[in-house]
Amino acid sequence: MSDPVRLSAWVHGRVQGVGFRWWTRARALELGLTGYARNAADGRVHVIAEGPREHCEKLLELLRSGTTPGRVDLVVEDWGAGQGELSGFAER
């Protein structure tokens, strides 16, 4: 199996106060990812997810799918090596 990766995704749109973080957590747990989804002061949600690249790519696809709560206008992604310090997937 490949080394874990870290996906950092900034989600723009109407994504606060609509169950978006809960929905993201549920999808991430289904994919076996660790990390968190947290609200940012400017209205975005920041998602950090670690695990196999193909699972992180699937989460990214879901974030962009149009099936999320609220409305996603844009997802800005950044990739890096997994750091391994996360456990579970939290809403922050």
Buried (B, 14 or more C-beta within 10 A) or exposed (E): EEEBBBBBBBBBBEBBEBEBBEBBBEBBEEBEBBBBBBBEEEEBBBBBBBBBBEBBBBBBEBBBEEEBBBEBEEBEBEEEEBEEEBEEBBBE
